[in-house]
Amino acid sequence: MKAKAIRLSTLDGICKALESQTGDVLEHKSDEVILKNLIIIRGGINVNSNNFIIKNISNPQELERMFRNDPKTFKKSFSDAWEQNPDSQVLAVWYERLNFKETAHIEKASLLQKGFLFMGILAILAGISTRIIFHFVEQQAISPINLAFGIIPFIAAYFVYNNTPKKSIIYSLVALFLISGIYLNMLPLNYKDSIILAYLHLPIFLWVLVGLAFTGNEYSKGLKRLAYIKFNLEYCILYGSMAVSGMVLAALTMQLFSFVGLDIEEFYFSNVVLFGAAALAIVTAYLVSMNLKIAKNITPYIAKIFSPLVLVTLLVYLITVIWVGKNPFLDRNFLIAFNGILLGVLVVTIFSITESDSDEKKNISDYINFVLIVLALIIDSVALSAIGFRLSSYGITPNRLAVLGVNILIWGNLIWIMVSYLRFLQNKTGPSPIQDAVTKYLPVYGLWAAFVIFTFPFIFN
């Protein structure tokens, strides 16, 4: 191949690619420079003395393929192509694309550093707060439920920092956290049913407050609420994975100290483990909110695997219950188990819906979810009948009233989801009404939890 001239930078790149010297590439004959062995095959890209980007400038699909196959070689050749064709609109787009990535990366790194620093401060504060609260719990001065206030407000603070909501939302969050904390500690330290119910419903109420911090100014948008539900599943998976690793480290540490005759179990658990568990909660929120791919890649598969498994298990269980003649109307423990199954099925169904594809296509997972919802509705109807029977037969108690209320709420939610799913399966609507039936109902659970927390101790003395 003949060439009248060749740039030193181009020649240097050719020599490096061929792993050869200049004399192996150039040959001088009769005042002409002959370029030898200039066909380079790297990752499916043919590079020769004619710039391959210029040759394919009218073929955007080929340019994209070459860039993905070998970005490094593509960028090197792009510099020459851009110098030779500064007026090309195609190359102008590629120039902005290649350079914008570098700028965005720098900006993102700066934001990550700020977010990481703030997360670290919150994690330390959460660990210290939890340890202080635990000290008073050990002295039986306050209820163990107060440990939630050593972690959850700091998770909410991280989301407020990330989303910068309106001041009215920030003030509302601060006020609700303070009111719930002060109120819970004004209740008598006894284990009456109404007090226990208030303690049990507190995490649900605080979970809704964290959701408000997560959604920020977009709290009324379904997609943002849906993202919060997905966040919870990813959060649980990641926190569980790291907690298991932490437990292995704790066991190894205590074993090592036991070899030198020191028993550090009590000190280690009441200080290091407690501090680490609280701090890890903040770190996990940070990692999930930074779009960590590990959890995001796992959750859709978990949803697809667990839905059919839960469906088969539930069918087998219900057939067994009918076979052995169990009666939830008379057996209190069985009724409690029945409600536990209902809550489990509801959670699995909701997560399966949130992890399903947002397109209009139906698949086997949609039919499995629909059958799960129908079965859950049947279970809830039986549970409601049994609760009504027990109320009429044995009178009103805080536990029966609380279970009745939550079952009515779940029944209404399941009806809404089932109707939306049925219309979707009949091609009357898209999948968005199903997700709306899940996301728009979330505040209702928070309101019910607040009702139980703030009224039951007074209603039932």
Long-range contacts (C-beta under 8 A, 24 or more apart in sequence): 1-34, 1-35, 1-36, 1-38, 1-48, 1-49, 2-32, 2-33, 2-34, 2-35, 3-33, 3-34, 3-35, 3-49, 4-32, 4-33, 5-33, 6-33, 6-35, 6-49, 7-80, 10-49, 10-80, 13-76, 14-38, 14-40, 17-42, 17-47, 17-73, 42-70, 42-73, 43-69, 43-70, 43-73, 44-69, 44-70, 45-69, 45-70, 45-73, 45-74, 47-73, 47-77, 51-77, 51-80, 51-81, 51-84, 52-77, 53-77, 53-78, 53-81, 53-91, 54-81, 54-84, 54-85, 57-81, 57-85, 57-88, 57-90, 57-91, 58-90, 60-90, 63-90, 63-94, 112-290, 115-161, 115-162, 115-286, 115-290, 116-286, 118-158, 118-161, 119-158, 119-282, 119-283, 119-285, 119-286, 122-154, 122-157, 122-158, 122-282, 123-154, 123-278, 123-279, 123-280, 123-282, 123-283, 124-279, 125-154, 126-150, 126-151, 126-154, 126-278, 126-279, 126-281, 126-282, 127-274, 127-275, 127-276, 127-278, 127-279, 128-275, 129-154, 129-278, 130-274, 130-275, 130-277, 130-278, 131-271, 131-274, 131-275, 131-278, 134-270, 134-274, 138-270, 140-189, 142-185, 142-189, 143-184, 143-185, 143-187, 143-189, 143-199, 145-184, 145-199, 145-202, 146-181, 146-184, 146-185, 148-202, 148-203, 148-206, 149-177, 149-181, 150-278, 151-278, 151-281, 151-282, 152-203, 152-206, 152-207, 152-209, 152-210, 153-177, 154-281, 154-282, 155-210, 155-213, 155-281, 155-282, 155-285, 156-209, 156-210, 156-212, 156-213, 157-213, 158-282, 158-285, 158-286, 158-289, 159-210, 159-213, 159-214, 159-216, 159-285, 159-289, 160-213, 160-216, 162-289, 163-213, 163-214, 163-215, 163-216, 163-217, 164-216, 165-213, 165-216, 165-217, 166-217, 169-212, 169-213, 169-216, 169-217, 169-219, 172-212, 173-209, 173-212, 173-213, 176-209, 177-206, 177-209, 180-205, 180-206, 180-453, 183-453, 183-454, 184-453, 187-457, 192-398, 192-460, 193-397, 193-398, 193-399, 193-460, 194-398, 194-456, 194-457, 194-459, 194-460, 194-461, 195-457, 197-398, 197-399, 197-402, 197-452, 197-456, 198-452, 198-453, 198-454, 198-456, 198-457, 201-402, 201-448, 201-449, 201-450, 201-452, 201-453, 202-449, 202-453, 204-445, 204-446, 204-449, 205-446, 205-449, 205-450, 205-453, 207-446, 208-442, 208-443, 208-445, 208-446, 208-449, 209-446, 211-442, 211-446, 222-432, 222-435, 222-436, 222-439, 222-440, 225-439, 225-440, 225-442, 226-354, 226-435, 226-438, 226-439, 229-350, 229-351, 229-354, 229-438, 229-439, 229-442, 230-299, 230-354, 230-355, 231-288, 231-289, 233-299, 233-302, 233-303, 233-351, 233-354, 233-355, 234-288, 234-292, 234-295, 234-296, 234-299, 235-284, 235-285, 235-288, 235-295, 237-295, 237-298, 237-299, 237-302, 238-284, 238-287, 238-288, 238-292, 238-294, 238-295, 239-280, 239-281, 239-284, 242-280, 242-283, 242-284, 243-277, 243-280, 246-273, 246-276, 246-277, 246-280, 299-351, 299-355, 300-355, 302-351, 302-355, 303-351, 303-352, 303-354, 303-355, 303-356, 303-365, 304-352, 304-355, 304-365, 306-348, 306-352, 307-348, 307-349, 307-352, 307-365, 307-368, 307-369, 307-372, 308-368, 310-344, 310-345, 310-348, 310-372, 311-368, 311-371, 311-372, 311-375, 314-341, 314-345, 314-372, 314-375, 315-375, 317-341, 318-375, 318-379, 328-382, 328-383, 328-386, 329-385, 329-386, 329-389, 329-390, 332-390, 335-383, 335-386, 335-387, 335-390, 338-379, 338-382, 338-383, 338-386, 339-383, 339-403, 339-407, 341-379, 342-376, 342-379, 342-380, 342-383, 342-407, 342-410, 343-410, 345-372, 345-375, 345-376, 345-379, 346-376, 346-410, 346-413, 346-414, 348-372, 349-373, 349-376, 349-417, 350-438, 353-417, 353-434, 353-435, 353-438, 354-435, 354-438, 356-431, 357-431, 358-431, 358-432, 359-431, 360-430, 360-431, 362-424, 362-425, 366-421, 366-424, 366-425, 367-425, 369-421, 370-418, 370-421, 370-422, 370-425, 373-414, 373-417, 373-418, 373-421, 374-418, 376-410, 376-414, 377-411, 377-414, 377-415, 377-418, 380-407, 380-410, 380-411, 380-414, 381-411, 383-407, 384-408, 384-411, 398-456, 398-459, 398-460, 401-456, 402-452, 402-456, 405-448, 405-451, 405-452, 406-448, 409-444, 409-445, 409-448, 412-441, 413-437, 413-438, 413-441, 413-444, 416-441
